[in-house]
Amino acid sequence: MNAVYITDDSQDMMQFAELSLKALKHVFVAKPDRLSLEQMRYLKKLAEESGVILQLGTGYKFCPVYCYMLTESSQTAKLIDVRYKLTNSCNLRMELFYIFDFVTSILDVCIIKLDIRLWKIAENLLDMLYCRLECNNGSMVNITVYTVVEGEPKLEINFAYSETVICADVFKSQINKQYRTHDASDSIILDAYCEKTVNEKYLQNFYCAINKDSDAVKTTDKHFQNMISSFTIYNTQ
């Protein structure tokens, strides 16, 4: 067996991943929530030295909205506005990464400048986060994240193009496309969002990367780079 799939999210996860990489095994960490920035950098360095693939699971890429937005890649979104309501029990650091990775992967861009404001949790106050990103293609991304004590999470992303504005509800798998050149709009219902299906697609990408598929390797590398970048942003606040 040349690959290890780590589903355990206990503190032993780091040791399992380290030993596997040193044994020249490809590693998929399904739940990286417990990893610190220093641990992630260390594991990435081990993977590069061992010549193996390291991939982190979870996130919102490969969901129906993500796949639909890839079909709009012939246009360049000028302005992207992200609004995310999540429950108080969620890991805000990880959620920032999921959004960061989702948007930059759809646009296929690098971040050249950013500004972030984070109001950390107090005794009985909720987290709030605002982030403004400037991309190397000229696009601007505004991200607003806030937590609530109860309720369902809601992730809405608006993409403003030269001719259309697309409003996407990620978890409801709904798209509303407003045309700017004439008074018309389209409402599109996509396949239902399914976390299990999304995770399976991350695994499929992992297997393709192991088999040296260049697109899969690029996706895996960018996924990890986005996690390190978003964690660095969060930890500097």
PEWO-V986490 format. One record per residue. N is the residue number from 1. RES is the residue in three letters. NEAR is the number of other C-alpha atoms within 12 Angstrom. Layout:
n=N res=RES near=NEAR
n=N res=RES near=NEAR
This chain:
n=1 res=MET near=10
n=2 res=ASN near=18
n=3 res=ALA near=25
n=4 res=VAL near=31
n=5 res=TYR near=29
n=6 res=ILE near=30
n=7 res=THR near=23
n=8 res=ASP near=20
n=9 res=ASP near=20
n=10 res=SER near=18
n=11 res=GLN near=17
n=12 res=ASP near=16
n=13 res=MET near=29
n=14 res=MET near=30
n=15 res=GLN near=20
n=16 res=PHE near=25
n=17 res=ALA near=41
n=18 res=GLU near=31
n=19 res=LEU near=21
n=20 res=SER near=29
n=21 res=LEU near=34
n=22 res=LYS near=26
n=23 res=ALA near=21
n=24 res=LEU near=23
n=25 res=LYS near=29
n=26 res=HIS near=38
n=27 res=VAL near=43
n=28 res=PHE near=43
n=29 res=VAL near=39
n=30 res=ALA near=30
n=31 res=LYS near=25
n=32 res=PRO near=38
n=33 res=ASP near=31
n=34 res=ARG near=22
n=35 res=LEU near=31
n=36 res=SER near=23
n=37 res=LEU near=27
n=38 res=GLU near=17
n=39 res=GLN near=22
n=40 res=MET near=31
n=41 res=ARG near=23
n=42 res=TYR near=22
n=43 res=LEU near=37
n=44 res=LYS near=35
n=45 res=LYS near=20
n=46 res=LEU near=26
n=47 res=ALA near=29
n=48 res=GLU near=20
n=49 res=GLU near=17
n=50 res=SER near=21
n=51 res=GLY near=19
n=52 res=VAL near=33
n=53 res=ILE near=43
n=54 res=LEU near=49
n=55 res=GLN near=46
n=56 res=LEU near=42
n=57 res=GLY near=37
n=58 res=THR near=34
n=59 res=GLY near=38
n=60 res=TYR near=38
n=61 res=LYS near=39
n=62 res=PHE near=35
n=63 res=CYS near=34
n=64 res=PRO near=30
n=65 res=VAL near=38
n=66 res=TYR near=35
n=67 res=CYS near=26
n=68 res=TYR near=27
n=69 res=MET near=39
n=70 res=LEU near=23
n=71 res=THR near=14
n=72 res=GLU near=24
n=73 res=SER near=18
n=74 res=SER near=14
n=75 res=GLN near=23
n=76 res=THR near=28
n=77 res=ALA near=33
n=78 res=LYS near=26
n=79 res=LEU near=30
n=80 res=ILE near=36
n=81 res=ASP near=32
n=82 res=VAL near=36
n=83 res=ARG near=31
n=84 res=TYR near=35
n=85 res=LYS near=33
n=86 res=LEU near=30
n=87 res=THR near=23
n=88 res=ASN near=24
n=89 res=SER near=21
n=90 res=CYS near=23
n=91 res=ASN near=24
n=92 res=LEU near=34
n=93 res=ARG near=35
n=94 res=MET near=36
n=95 res=GLU near=37
n=96 res=LEU near=41
n=97 res=PHE near=38
n=98 res=TYR near=37
n=99 res=ILE near=39
n=100 res=PHE near=47
n=101 res=ASP near=37
n=102 res=PHE near=38
n=103 res=VAL near=44
n=104 res=THR near=37
n=105 res=SER near=33
n=106 res=ILE near=34
n=107 res=LEU near=33
n=108 res=ASP near=28
n=109 res=VAL near=26
n=110 res=CYS near=26
n=111 res=ILE near=29
n=112 res=ILE near=18
n=113 res=LYS near=19
n=114 res=LEU near=24
n=115 res=ASP near=22
n=116 res=ILE near=26
n=117 res=ARG near=23
n=118 res=LEU near=25
n=119 res=TRP near=20
n=120 res=LYS near=22
n=121 res=ILE near=18
n=122 res=ALA near=9
n=123 res=GLU near=7
n=124 res=ASN near=10
n=125 res=LEU near=14
n=126 res=LEU near=24
n=127 res=ASP near=29
n=128 res=MET near=29
n=129 res=LEU near=31
n=130 res=TYR near=28
n=131 res=CYS near=34
n=132 res=ARG near=27
n=133 res=LEU near=34
n=134 res=GLU near=24
n=135 res=CYS near=27
n=136 res=ASN near=19
n=137 res=ASN near=21
n=138 res=GLY near=19
n=139 res=SER near=30
n=140 res=MET near=33
n=141 res=VAL near=39
n=142 res=ASN near=32
n=143 res=ILE near=37
n=144 res=THR near=33
n=145 res=VAL near=42
n=146 res=TYR near=35
n=147 res=THR near=30
n=148 res=VAL near=23
n=149 res=VAL near=17
n=150 res=GLU near=14
n=151 res=GLY near=12
n=152 res=GLU near=17
n=153 res=PRO near=24
n=154 res=LYS near=25
n=155 res=LEU near=34
n=156 res=GLU near=31
n=157 res=ILE near=39
n=158 res=ASN near=33
n=159 res=PHE near=36
n=160 res=ALA near=29
n=161 res=TYR near=28
n=162 res=SER near=19
n=163 res=GLU near=22
n=164 res=THR near=26
n=165 res=VAL near=31
n=166 res=ILE near=35
n=167 res=CYS near=33
n=168 res=ALA near=37
n=169 res=ASP near=35
n=170 res=VAL near=40
n=171 res=PHE near=30
n=172 res=LYS near=25
n=173 res=SER near=29
n=174 res=GLN near=30
n=175 res=ILE near=30
n=176 res=ASN near=29
n=177 res=LYS near=28
n=178 res=GLN near=24
n=179 res=TYR near=19
n=180 res=ARG near=15
n=181 res=THR near=12
n=182 res=HIS near=11
n=183 res=ASP near=11
n=184 res=ALA near=14
n=185 res=SER near=18
n=186 res=ASP near=17
n=187 res=SER near=17
n=188 res=ILE near=21
n=189 res=ILE near=20
n=190 res=LEU near=23
n=191 res=ASP near=21
n=192 res=ALA near=19
n=193 res=TYR near=25
n=194 res=CYS near=22
n=195 res=GLU near=20
n=196 res=LYS near=18
n=197 res=THR near=20
n=198 res=VAL near=27
n=199 res=ASN near=27
n=200 res=GLU near=22
n=201 res=LYS near=25
n=202 res=TYR near=32
n=203 res=LEU near=33
n=204 res=GLN near=23
n=205 res=ASN near=32
n=206 res=PHE near=37
n=207 res=TYR near=29
n=208 res=CYS near=22
n=209 res=ALA near=27
n=210 res=ILE near=28
n=211 res=ASN near=18
n=212 res=LYS near=18
n=213 res=ASP near=17
n=214 res=SER near=16
n=215 res=ASP near=17
n=216 res=ALA near=25
n=217 res=VAL near=25
n=218 res=LYS near=22
n=219 res=THR near=33
n=220 res=THR near=36
n=221 res=ASP near=27
n=222 res=LYS near=29
n=223 res=HIS near=37
n=224 res=PHE near=36
n=225 res=GLN near=28
n=226 res=ASN near=34
n=227 res=MET near=39
n=228 res=ILE near=33
n=229 res=SER near=30
n=230 res=SER near=35
n=231 res=PHE near=31
n=232 res=THR near=23
n=233 res=ILE near=29
n=234 res=TYR near=31
n=235 res=ASN near=20
n=236 res=THR near=14
n=237 res=GLN near=17
